[in-house]
Amino acid sequence: MGVDLPRNPTRPVRIGSATIGGGQPIVVQSMCATKTTDVEATAAQCNALAEAGAGVVRIAVDNRDDARALAAIRQRTTANLSVDLQENYRMAEEVAPYVDKIRYNPGHLYHHQRNVPWQDKVRWLADVAAEHQCAIRVGVNCGSVDPARRAEHPADDVLSPMLQSALEHCSLLDSLGFTRYCVSLKDSDPAKVVEANRRFAGQRPDVALHLGVTEAGMPPEGILKTRIALEQLISRGIGDTIRVSLTLPDPRKVEEVTAGRQILADIAAGRVRSVVDFAAGLNIISCPSCSRVENEAFVELAAQVRELTRYAAGHALTIAVMGCRVNGPGETDDADLGLWCGPNYVTLKRGSQSLGALPYDQVLPRLKAELDALIAGGMRDKG
Ligand code: SF4
């Protein structure tokens, strides 16, 4: 179920019953936010997302309990399933029998078995994927770029390490004869998403691309940020599958799919919007939530942060609100102020510095105080 637009001549990649690239219509994807171990709720969300038009549905699997649940979920849905491997790439072996695609992040491969070269890990992943007829997504993310690549470039050049990482993984997979893969290059800044994907497509026009703006936040801003990036890429023929990552409560998760389909339909019809410069004002980024969220108050907190900070709309500052301790600590580092949510406490940060962990009901006044201090400091600087 996709939208037909002229595409770059990428190689086709089959993901279960869906095919991306190879001139196929663009496929909309989404991700479950339910606890993976809640088999009934996760299967129901997979089915709801597929029914809304998601050609691929991603599920988070972090441990053996999740992997066991995945086997049961597979029995309850015909959706094409994908799994995100986080730091433990060896989970691939346990999930591959039940899914159609595995996503690995080149920036996470170093965490386990540090003495094993990343090339050997990718070779092993490709073997597992081939054995179980899974596609692979090489998912490069701005917040977790391979530290070895990052060290080779100036600190203010965030795109070159991402590109280098993606390109070298493609070369390796090609050399292994594994071509059933696509690539994603995600950032929370739509302009960087456009630039990274344009540069990648210039060098590897044959590789299918999965597009998205990570941690886009809540609707409507999250949809608008994604729309800006997708309009510019898709109208250039770049992109074979998309995800609109939105911070939404569980029952509204299908809105990711309807938003994606609407954006594609608008681009196909020439209904494109003028570009909005998010860097000019307050930018709130928040993750779309997934099964790793340990306190459901996260989604509400993200909305409260947006309400609380409206008064600062004219200030060029970024506030990041992240749902878990897996990716939250790293992905708040680049924001002016960051919050990441644990089971009982929210850690507040200024840049990469932690300001402490506060109970959910105490974090907002402290956030406001920090925001006021930043604004006052900025105004003094300008004066
Ligand atoms: S930050 Fe954590 S909760 Fe949010 S989407 Fe990423 S992994 Fe899931």
Residues whose N, C-alpha, C, O or C-beta is under 5 A from the ligand:
A	BS01	SF4	C287 P288 S289 C290 R292 V293 M322 G323 C324 N327 G328
